[in-house]
Amino acid sequence: MLRPVLTITTDVSFDHTEILGDTLTEIAGEKGGIIKPGVRHVAGLLPGEAMTEIRRICRERKAPLVRLSPRDFRVCPDGLAMAFGVNGLQFDRVRPALHGRHQLRNCALVLRAVGELREAGYRIPKRAILDGLKEVKWPGRFQLEQASANGPTLVLDVCHNAAGAEAFADTFESVFPGEKATVILGLVKRKEHQKIVNSLSRIAKEFVLVPMKTKRTTDTRELAASLDWRGVALSRRGRLATAYGQVVKKAKADDIVAIIGSHYLVGEFLHTHGRL
């Protein structure tokens, strides 16, 4: 779309650095390509370095900049919902279908953008906003499934960088307080592998490393030998299907199995098992 109504930047973090650049300024500069001349831009809670670059691009392209502020919303004590209020758009408690504090921040950004659309004259009822947030489905984002009628709970997540792994661990601890998961993990090359493992070790009772059906997959033997697994039990399997079958076979109904680490891995699982 060459002339959108508005554009949005949700987040800027160290990901795809081989393509986007090695600094937050460079990455923000690439993501700022979405900003169109004269078109209002809504920015999330970005790191200072990234926000400076987004602000520069908006100024250069004469695009009005609207920033989400921490004062625009308040996360409820349970970490599952939030209150929001800006420019007449008020909600005392919004609980989106997507889990996690990071998704609450994304939800706040959506509401900020919707508020701008309403201010511009678009008729978007509050009931439609709430229904959309409650009914949204996004496969692979802390997606909860059941392996079988009496099988373990499955958690599917495409988190594939340090920030995503930390957000996953935070969400897991909120949704399953005091619990641990068997983590079936597949990673691609050129990622912050140790930082990912550091975060996931908080919620893992066992890691099972698997390769993926892509040239970008890591060598599981090399990965197992090169990282500090933080005292968590570690094993390797040659295929996701083998790992999943063995893990589920020995799991109890109250166990949790997480399949995480890449779009490739979760995509392979969903393609095979058809869960959406």
Protein Blocks (a to p, Z undefined) as FASTA:
>chain_A
ZZdfbdcdfbdcdehklmnopbfklmmmmmmmmpcghiacddddddfklmmmmmmmmmmn
opacddddfklpccdfklpaccddeehiacfbdcdfbgcjklmmmmmmmmmmmmmmmmno
pacdfklmmmmmmmpccehiapacdfblklccddddfbfbfklmmmmmmmmmmmmghiac
dddddddehiafklmmmmmmmmccbdcddddddfkbccfklmmmmpceehpacdddfbfk
lmmmmmmmmpcfkbccddehifklmmmmmmmnopZZ
